[in-house]
């Protein structure tokens, strides 16, 4: 038995990495953070088939598995790439495919890269203050906080009953308010619904759960990629930066810091791969595995981000090095779709350890 990526998956990862090396360097990310768009990056990823990964061939897609999506997510996180991948290529197709052919035309548009779908799930996971989403007679009322992809053509919205709806971004009953977050590599909005027309995607809670699970695994993979890049940057910096006429990487304290980051991060890769595998092949383990993977990667990445910044010393805080983009990506990923404490509580309930 072989444990690892297949030749096709390695080729997919290499192709995505090569494209992002050329088209999503740090300067390109800075341009996006300063108000630019990600249209050229998404167009290039579309040519590679990224939006079509999870869409069946009958709807113009490629028909791959969640593990393949996790592989791409890792590369996107490593390059802190601005893109609508999580919503458009991962979570939305999972929900729309489950509708049983009702949204085949929309799936074809997503696969072709001509339609972007944002995600508004926060009120179905943990409702905050007075924010809530209520559906009545095909209309939505209320508010979703921290929806992502400010440039989406439509939004997949979950209400507090965990029912899923599709709302057009240009619907007169929908108002988008841009939010400022620490992560400048992705743009979030607050969605306000005032009698907004909504198409029902699913009222089956199990569909919501499957969409949430694959979203959490994709975020965990994105976090792993970002953390691995921070570790690689720290090691490279330690080799070059000299103090007392010798590279700082030769000092035992710095060696220990780098070794500890590697020791904590390396096992996470197999954890993410197994989580992606479980989503497709082990449904009885998928939910718990997704929860544990999301929570564990959030904690490990927090340690790696902090330690990698310390290895860089004062330079780690400067925009010249740009390490803060990865640091903030890890921090934002920690909260998306459930913070570690909340997700671990969910896993404990699923395992019958608590009520």
N, C-alpha and C positions, 0 to 999 in steps of 0.2 A: 504494500500500500504506500502511495506517495502522498506526503503532506506538503503542500505548497501550491503555488500558482501554476496553472497550465501554461503551455507555450503560447496559446492565444491570449491569455490574460497578461502574460509578460509583454507580449507585443503591444497590447492595448495600452499598458502602463508606459512603455517606452515612447509610443507615438504621442500620447498626451503630454508626457514630460518634455519631449523635444519641442512640441508646439509652444508650451508655456515658457520654456527657457527663452525662446525667441520672441514671444509676443506678450508675455506678462512679467517682465523684469520689474525690479523695485521702482524704477522711474515711471513705468507705466501705471503701477499701482498708486504712486503719488499723484499722478495726473487725475486718476479717478477720484481719489480722496479730496482733491482740490476742486471738484465739481464736474469732472469729465464723465463720459459714459463708458459702458462696457460692450457697445454694439459690435465692435470689430473682434473682440475676444470671443464673444458668443457666436459670431458668424464662423469664426475659425473652428471652434469646438463643434459647431453644427456640421461642418464638412467632415469632421472626424466621426460623426455619428453619435456624439455624446447625448443630445436630447432624446435620441431614439433607443437608448440602451434597454429600457424596461418595457418598451412598447412592442406588442406582438407584430410579427411580420405582416399579418393581414391588414394592419392599420398603418403600414409604412415604416414600422420600426425594425429593430434588430432582434428583439426577443431574448435578451440575456438575463442573467440572474442578479439578485441583490448584491452578491459578492463582487460582481463586475462594477456595479455602481459604487461600492465602497472603495475599490481600487482607484477609480477616477477621483472620488472625493478626497482620498489621501493626497493625490497629486495636486489637486486644487488648493488644499490647505497648505501644502508645502510651499506653494508659490503665492499664497495669500491672494488668490485670483478673484477679482470681482466678477461674479456671474450669477445667474438665477438658477444654478444647477439644483439646489436642494428642493425648491418648489416645483420648477418646471420639468426637470428630468427624473426626479425621484418620487416625491410625495404625491404630486398631482396625477401622474400616470398610474400609480398604484391604486388610487381611488377611482379613476375613470375606467380603468380596465375592469374593475370589480362591478361596474354598473351593467355589464352584460351586453355591450354593443350599443348602448344609448348614445355614447359620445365618441363613436368611431371617427367621425369627421374632425372633431377637435383633436383627437389623438394624432391624426395624420398631420394636422397643422403644427402640433408640438414637435413631432418627429422631424418636420421640415424646418424647424427653427423660426417659424413665422408667428408663433403665439407663445407668450410667456404667462405662466400662472403663478401668482403669489400665494402665500399661505398665511392664514389667520386662525391659529389654533389656541392662542393663549387662554381664552375664556373657557375652553373645553378641558384644559389641563388644570388650571388653578385660577379661578376668577379673582380679580383684584379690585378692591374698593367698590365703586358703583358700576364698573364696566361689566356688561353682559350682552349676550346676543340672543334675541328671541325671534322665532319664526312664526308667522301667522298668515295663513292663506297665500303661500307663495311669496311672502314679503318678509324682509328682515328689518328688525329694529334694534337699536342699541349701539354697542361700540366694541371694537376689537383693539387691544393694545399690542404694540410691537409685532405687527404683521410685516413679513419681509417680502422684498422686491417692490420698491417704490415705483418701478417702471413697468409693472405687470399689465397685461391686457385684460386679465380677469383674476379673481381671487377664489381659492378654495377655502370656504369659511366653515368652521365648526361651532355650533351653538353649545350651550351648557348641557344639553342632552346628548351631546356627541354625535349629532346628526350633521351630515355634510351638505353644503350648498355651494353653487357656483354663481358668482356675482360679476357682472361685467364692470370693468374699471370705469367706463364712461357712463354708467347708469346715473341718471339725475338724482337718485336717492342715496348715492354713495359719495362721501367726502373723504379725501385723503389728506392727512396732515403729516408732513415730514417730521420725523423725530431725530434728535441728536443723541447718538450713542458713542461709546468709546471706540467701537469698531468702524473705521472709515472705509473698510473694504466691502461693506455691504450697507444698503440703505433700508431703513425701516420706516414704517408709517403707522399712524393711528387711523383706523377705519371707522367712520361713523355712518350708521345705516338709518335712514329716515324714509321708511316705506320703499326700500330698495328691492327691485325685482330679483328673485333668486330661483335658480333651477335646482331641484332636489337631486343630489348625486346618490346619497344613501342615507337610510334611517337605521341601518344595521350597525350597532355599536362595534361589532367585530371588524367591520371595514375601517372604522375610525382607528381602532387599535392597530390594525395591520399597517395603516398609513403612518401612524405615530411611531411604531416600532422601526420601520425602515428609515424614517427620518432621523431617529435617534442613532441608529447604526451609522448613517451617512455623516452625521455631525461628529460622532466619535472618530470616524476615519479622517475627517477633515482636521480634527484636533490632533490626531496622531501625526499627520503630515506636517502641520505647523510646528509641533513640538520637536519632531525629528530635524527639521530645518534649523531650529534654534540651537539644538545640540550640535549640529554640523558646523554652524557658524561659530559657536563657542570654541570648539576644538580647533578650527582653523585659526581663529584669533589667538588662541593660546600658543600655537606654533610660531606665530609671527611677532607677537608683541614681546618686546624684550625689556627686562628690568635687571639691573645689576649685571649687565652684559651677558644675559642668558635669556632664552625664551621663557615666558612665565609658565608654559606647559611643562617645563622641567621641574617645577616646584611640586612637592608632594601634595600640598593642600589643593592646588589646582587640578592635579591628576585625580585626586579623590572626588572632587566635584564633578568632573567629566565622567568618571567611571560610575558614579552613583546615578547620574542622569541616564546613562546608557543602560545600566542594570534595571532601572525602573521602567524604561520605555520599551526595551526590546520585547519583553513578553506580551506587551499590549498588541503587537502586530498579529500574533496568532489569535488573540482574543477577538480582535475586530474581524479577522477572516472567518473564525468560527461563527461569529454572530451573523455575518452575511450568509454563510452556509446554512445556518439554522433557519433563517427566514424562508428559505426555499425548500429545505429538505427535512427539517425537524420542527414542525409547527408546535409541538407540545413543549418545546424548549425555547421557542423564539422570543416570547415576550419577556421572560425572566432574563434571558441572555442579553437582550437589547438593553434592558434597564441596567444590569450590572456593567455592561461595556460602556455605556454612556457615562455612568457615575464614576467608574474607575479611571477612564481616560481624562475626565475633567480634573480629577485630583492629581494624577501623574503630570499632566500638562501644566498645572499650576506650579508644581515643584520645578519642572524643567524650565519653564519660562523665568521663574525667579532666579534659579541658579545660573542659567545661561547669561542673564543680564549681569549678575554678580561677577562672572568670569570676565566680562567685558569691562568691568570697572566703570568709571565715569562715562566712557564712550557708549556704554549700553543705553544711556538715557538720551542720547542725541539723535536728531533726525538724520544726521549724516549717515550713521550706521543703519538706521531704520528698523532696529530690532523691535521697537515698540509696536509695529504693525502686526507682527506675529504674536507678541505678548497680548495685545488687545483682542486679537482673533481668538486666542485660547480662552480669554476671559469671557468674551461674548458667547462662545460655544458652550461654556460652562452653564449658562443660564437658559439658552434656547431649548425649548421642549422639556423643561424640567431641570432644576438644579440637582446636584448629587444627593442632597438630603431627601428631597422630595421623591426622586426616582428610586432611591434605596427603600424608602417607605413603601412605595408601590410594589417593589419586588418582594418585600417581606409579606405583604398582603397576598400576593400571587402564590407564594410558597406556604401560606397558611401559618406563618410565624406570628402574625398579629392581625387584629381586626381592621 
